[in-house]
Structure formats: structure tokens, C-alpha cells
Amino acid sequence: KEIWTVLGIGLGAMMGQHIGHQLDQRDRLLAGQTFQTTLENQPNNTIGSWHNPNSGNAGQIIPTQTYTANSGTPCREFTQYVYIGGEKQSAYGTACRQADGSWKIM
């Protein structure tokens, strides 16, 4: 579970300090799980979604491009949306698969 929490914090931080502070622990857990599952299993331009009924916050991860880095590592560009209090925030990034199978934002 720790990797999900760490990843969720990373996602919140990527969105900006203000957004990161508005995500509770469960939001970060759900975001992290959705991030990992979506990047590992979903084709480009499909949506992985999460929703926390307790906080009302939600988000989407959309892989937009898949490629292999010079090192041979699979990488994916993605778009992320987070909805807090009905307000939409967006960010873009790249993540690469690590040796342990997890995806790390670069």
C-alpha cells in the first residue's frame, strides 16, 4: 500500500502544492492505484477513473502516448485530471515502468 500512497502524493504534488494538500489519504491511494493500473493495462486515449465518495473528490488518468526510452524502458505520456469540490485541475506528464513493475513519474 505504501507505493500507492507515495505515488498518490506524487500525483498531488505534480498537480501543485495547493491541490496536493486538498487530497486526503484515501484520495491519494485511489489516485495511485488508478495511475498504476491504467498505465499498465489501458491502451492510449482510454480513461482510468477514481472517485472517493467520502471526500467527493475524483480523478482521471489518460495515457496519450506509449514509447520505449533509449534505455529500453517502457514509458507513457499521460494527462491527469483531478476534480476537487467540482473544480477541474489538469496536468501532463511522463511515467516509465521501473524494474519492480511500478510506474514512476519522470
SVG drawing of the C-alpha trace seen along z (x, -y; Angstrom):
<svg xmlns="http://www.w3.org/2000/svg" viewBox="-20 -26 40 32">
<polyline fill="none" stroke="black" stroke-width="0.4" points="0.0,0.0 2.9,-2.4 3.8,-2.7 0.2,-3.7 0.3,-6.4 3.7,-7.7 2.5,-7.7 -0.7,-9.5 1.3,-12.1 3.5,-12.5 0.4,-12.9 -0.9,-15.6 2.4,-17.3 2.6,-17.2 -0.8,-19.0 0.6,-21.7 1.0,-22.2 -2.5,-23.6 -4.1,-20.6 -1.9,-18.1 -2.9,-19.5 -6.6,-19.1 -6.3,-15.4 -6.8,-13.2 -5.0,-9.9 -7.8,-7.9 -7.8,-10.2 -4.1,-9.7 -4.5,-5.9 -7.2,-5.7 -5.3,-8.0 -2.2,-5.9 -3.9,-2.6 -5.7,-4.0 -2.5,-5.5 -0.6,-2.2 -3.5,-0.1 -4.2,-2.5 -0.6,-2.9 0.0,0.9 -3.2,2.1 -5.1,-0.5 -4.5,-1.4 -3.7,-5.0 -6.6,-7.5 -8.6,-5.5 -9.7,-6.8 -8.9,-5.3 -11.1,-6.9 -11.3,-7.1 -13.8,-8.6 -13.8,-8.9 -17.4,-9.0 -16.3,-10.3 -14.4,-13.4 -16.4,-13.8 -13.0,-14.2 -12.4,-12.3 -9.8,-12.0 -8.9,-10.6 -5.7,-9.3 -5.5,-9.1 -2.4,-7.6 -1.8,-9.6 1.4,-8.1 3.5,-4.9 7.1,-4.6 10.3,-2.9 13.1,-5.0 16.7,-4.7 17.4,-2.6 14.7,-0.1 12.3,-1.1 8.6,-1.4 7.3,-4.9 3.9,-6.6 2.9,-10.2 -0.4,-10.9 -2.9,-13.6 -4.3,-13.7 -7.5,-15.5 -8.4,-15.9 -11.9,-17.2 -12.0,-18.9 -15.2,-20.5 -16.4,-20.3 -13.4,-22.3 -11.2,-20.6 -7.4,-20.8 -5.2,-19.2 -1.6,-18.2 0.5,-16.4 3.5,-14.1 5.5,-11.1 6.0,-8.0 8.3,-5.0 8.0,-1.4 10.5,-0.6 12.3,2.8 9.7,3.7 6.9,3.2 5.6,-0.1 5.3,-3.3 7.2,-6.3 6.6,-9.9 9.7,-11.3"/>
</svg>
